[in-house]
């Protein structure tokens, strides 16, 4: 009997000693300790359009494909719109009735905030995911609905060329309705890119833009995932 009591006492002491070890309670509960902040910063997926869907973010290598803007002018996407600039890029289409109106309204608020602050360096780019229907004329009317100012370019073109842009920014879609509210914010001079959901508040998006303009990765503000680009755009 004494031996049983002694054995039980020793077992209790061992359990108590284990529980007092750093991190032991987490392990005992069957949970893994959280990854380091740096690891999460570069590898956490970003939530997109539908619950449960995720896309892994990465630094873009931007193709210099020829596209059309809302004024029906031919431009090269990287060399004319991105090179040497800080940009915010989203993906929309004009007949969308779900996420595109709030995405575009957010861009309008962001542009207004930046201009009120006297910052005219940011360039906004909205790329259609429905090039067959979104002609330059339709994009022009759409831009006017949101009072887009100079410095905000709406982009269309051939599906083949736009597909290269969608792929560069990890915008995978089986149809236009499936496009995510991805916003890529990039500083082409410092090669820093941050990704965020365009459905977050304009003020939080401006914080991501400010961070990117300073050449830094966002510390997960507005759900952003930071990544550095190596090698620049394809020219």
C-alpha positions as CSV (number, residue, x, y, z in Angstrom):
1,X,0.0,0.0,0.0
2,X,2.8,2.4,1.0
3,X,4.5,1.5,-2.3
4,X,1.4,2.5,-4.3
5,X,1.0,5.8,-2.4
6,X,4.7,6.5,-3.0
7,X,4.4,5.8,-6.7
8,X,1.3,7.9,-7.1
9,X,3.0,10.8,-5.2
10,X,6.0,10.6,-7.5
11,X,3.7,10.6,-10.6
12,X,1.9,13.7,-9.4
13,X,5.2,15.4,-8.8
14,X,6.3,14.6,-12.4
15,X,3.0,15.9,-13.9
16,X,3.2,19.1,-11.9
17,X,6.8,19.6,-12.9
18,X,5.9,19.1,-16.6
19,X,3.0,21.5,-16.4
20,X,5.2,24.2,-14.9
21,X,7.6,24.0,-17.9
22,X,7.3,26.9,-20.4
23,X,4.8,26.1,-23.1
24,X,3.9,22.7,-21.5
25,X,0.2,23.7,-21.1
26,X,0.0,24.4,-24.8
27,X,1.6,21.1,-25.7
28,X,-0.5,19.2,-23.2
29,X,-3.7,20.7,-24.8
30,X,-2.6,19.3,-28.1
31,X,-1.9,22.7,-29.6
32,X,1.2,23.7,-31.5
33,X,3.0,26.9,-30.5
34,X,2.4,29.7,-32.9
35,X,4.9,30.3,-35.7
36,X,7.2,33.3,-35.4
37,X,5.8,36.6,-36.7
38,X,8.3,36.7,-39.5
39,X,7.2,33.3,-40.7
40,X,3.5,34.3,-40.6
41,X,4.3,37.6,-42.4
42,X,5.6,35.9,-45.5
43,X,3.5,32.7,-45.7
44,X,0.0,33.4,-44.3
45,X,-2.6,33.2,-47.1
46,X,-4.8,36.2,-47.7
47,X,-8.6,35.9,-47.5
48,X,-10.3,36.5,-50.8
49,X,-13.8,36.7,-52.2
50,X,-15.6,33.7,-50.8
51,X,-15.2,32.2,-47.3
52,X,-12.8,29.4,-47.1
53,X,-10.9,30.3,-50.2
54,X,-7.3,31.6,-50.0
55,X,-4.6,32.6,-52.3
56,X,-0.9,32.6,-51.4
57,X,0.7,35.9,-52.1
58,X,4.0,36.4,-53.7
59,X,6.1,39.2,-55.2
60,X,5.0,39.8,-58.8
61,X,7.1,39.7,-61.9
62,X,5.1,42.2,-63.9
63,X,4.8,41.6,-67.7
64,X,5.1,44.7,-69.9
65,X,2.1,43.7,-72.0
66,X,0.2,46.2,-74.2
67,X,-3.2,47.3,-72.8
68,X,-5.8,50.0,-73.3
69,X,-6.8,52.6,-70.8
70,X,-10.2,54.1,-70.3
71,X,-9.3,56.8,-72.9
72,X,-8.6,54.1,-75.5
73,X,-4.9,54.9,-75.4
74,X,-2.4,52.0,-75.9
75,X,0.0,51.7,-72.9
76,X,2.5,49.2,-71.7
77,X,1.5,48.0,-68.3
78,X,4.8,47.9,-66.5
79,X,6.9,50.6,-68.3
80,X,4.0,53.1,-68.5
81,X,2.0,52.5,-65.4
82,X,4.2,50.9,-62.8
83,X,7.9,51.5,-63.4
84,X,9.4,53.9,-60.9
85,X,6.1,54.5,-59.2
86,X,4.1,53.5,-56.1
87,X,0.9,51.8,-57.3
88,X,-2.3,50.2,-55.9
89,X,-3.8,47.6,-58.2
90,X,-7.2,46.0,-58.0
91,X,-9.3,43.8,-60.2
92,X,-12.9,44.6,-61.2
93,X,-15.5,44.4,-64.0
94,X,-18.2,47.0,-64.8
95,X,-21.2,44.7,-64.6
96,X,-20.3,43.3,-61.2
97,X,-22.9,43.9,-58.5
98,X,-21.1,42.3,-55.5
99,X,-17.6,43.3,-54.5
100,X,-16.6,45.6,-57.4
101,X,-18.7,48.6,-56.4
102,X,-17.2,48.7,-52.8
103,X,-13.8,48.0,-54.2
104,X,-14.0,50.9,-56.6
105,X,-15.6,53.2,-54.0
106,X,-12.7,52.4,-51.7
107,X,-10.2,53.4,-54.4
108,X,-12.1,56.7,-54.9
109,X,-11.9,57.4,-51.1
110,X,-8.2,56.5,-51.1
111,X,-7.5,58.9,-54.0
112,X,-9.4,61.6,-52.3
113,X,-7.5,61.1,-49.0
114,X,-4.1,61.1,-50.7
115,X,-4.9,64.3,-52.7
116,X,-6.2,66.1,-49.7
117,X,-2.9,65.3,-48.0
118,X,-1.1,66.8,-51.0
119,X,0.3,63.4,-52.1
120,X,-0.1,63.0,-55.8
121,X,2.5,60.3,-56.2
122,X,0.2,57.3,-55.8
123,X,-1.0,55.7,-59.0
124,X,-4.2,53.6,-58.9
125,X,-4.8,50.9,-61.5
126,X,-8.1,48.9,-61.9
127,X,-7.7,45.9,-64.2
128,X,-10.8,44.4,-65.7
129,X,-11.4,40.6,-65.4
130,X,-14.0,40.8,-68.2
131,X,-12.1,42.2,-71.2
132,X,-14.6,41.0,-73.8
133,X,-17.3,43.3,-72.4
134,X,-15.3,46.0,-70.7
135,X,-14.3,48.2,-73.6
136,X,-12.4,51.5,-73.0
137,X,-15.7,53.4,-73.4
138,X,-17.4,51.3,-70.8
139,X,-14.5,51.7,-68.4
140,X,-14.6,55.4,-69.0
141,X,-18.2,55.7,-68.0
142,X,-17.6,53.4,-65.0
143,X,-14.7,55.6,-63.9
144,X,-16.9,58.7,-64.1
145,X,-19.5,57.1,-61.8
146,X,-16.8,57.0,-59.1
147,X,-15.4,60.5,-59.9
148,X,-12.0,59.0,-60.8
149,X,-9.3,61.7,-61.0
150,X,-6.1,61.8,-63.0
151,X,-3.6,59.2,-61.7
152,X,-6.3,56.4,-61.7
153,X,-6.1,54.2,-64.8
154,X,-8.7,51.6,-65.8
155,X,-7.2,48.8,-67.9
156,X,-8.6,46.5,-70.5
157,X,-7.1,44.7,-73.5
158,X,-6.9,41.2,-75.0
159,X,-7.7,38.3,-72.7
160,X,-4.2,36.8,-73.5
161,X,-2.4,39.9,-72.3
162,X,-4.7,40.4,-69.3
163,X,-4.3,36.8,-68.3
164,X,-0.6,37.4,-67.9
165,X,-1.4,40.3,-65.5
166,X,-3.9,38.2,-63.5
167,X,-1.3,35.4,-63.2
168,X,1.4,37.8,-62.1
169,X,-0.8,38.9,-59.1
170,X,-2.2,35.4,-58.3
171,X,-5.7,36.3,-59.4
172,X,-7.1,32.9,-60.4
173,X,-10.6,32.8,-61.7
174,X,-12.8,30.3,-63.4
175,X,-15.2,33.1,-64.2
176,X,-15.3,36.9,-63.7
177,X,-17.6,36.3,-60.7
178,X,-14.9,34.4,-58.9
179,X,-12.3,37.2,-58.8
180,X,-10.9,38.1,-55.4
181,X,-10.8,41.6,-53.8
182,X,-7.0,41.5,-54.0
183,X,-5.2,44.8,-53.8
184,X,-1.5,44.8,-54.6
185,X,0.4,47.8,-53.3
186,X,3.8,48.2,-54.8
187,X,6.8,50.5,-54.6
188,X,8.7,49.8,-57.8
189,X,11.7,51.8,-56.7
190,X,12.4,49.8,-53.5
191,X,10.8,46.6,-54.9
192,X,8.5,46.2,-51.9
193,X,5.0,44.9,-52.4
194,X,2.2,44.4,-49.9
195,X,-1.1,42.7,-50.4
196,X,-4.4,43.5,-48.8
197,X,-8.1,42.9,-49.1
198,X,-9.7,45.8,-51.0
199,X,-12.8,45.4,-48.8
200,X,-11.0,46.8,-45.7
201,X,-11.5,50.4,-44.8
202,X,-10.0,53.1,-46.9
203,X,-8.1,54.4,-43.9
204,X,-6.4,51.0,-43.3
205,X,-5.6,50.8,-47.0
206,X,-4.0,54.2,-46.8
207,X,-1.8,52.9,-43.9
208,X,-0.6,50.0,-46.1
209,X,0.1,52.5,-48.9
210,X,2.0,54.8,-46.6
211,X,4.1,51.9,-45.4
212,X,4.8,50.8,-48.9
213,X,5.8,54.3,-50.0
214,X,8.4,54.3,-47.3
215,X,9.8,51.1,-48.7
216,X,8.7,48.8,-45.9
217,X,6.7,45.7,-45.7
218,X,3.4,46.1,-43.9
219,X,3.2,44.5,-40.5
220,X,0.0,42.8,-41.5
221,X,-2.1,46.0,-41.4
222,X,-5.5,45.5,-43.0
223,X,-4.8,41.8,-43.4
224,X,-1.9,42.5,-45.7
225,X,0.8,40.1,-46.4
226,X,4.2,41.6,-47.3
227,X,6.6,40.3,-49.9
228,X,9.7,41.7,-51.6
229,X,10.1,41.6,-55.3
230,X,13.4,40.4,-56.7
231,X,14.2,41.2,-60.3
232,X,11.6,43.8,-61.2
233,X,9.2,43.7,-64.1
234,X,9.6,42.0,-67.4
235,X,10.5,44.5,-70.0
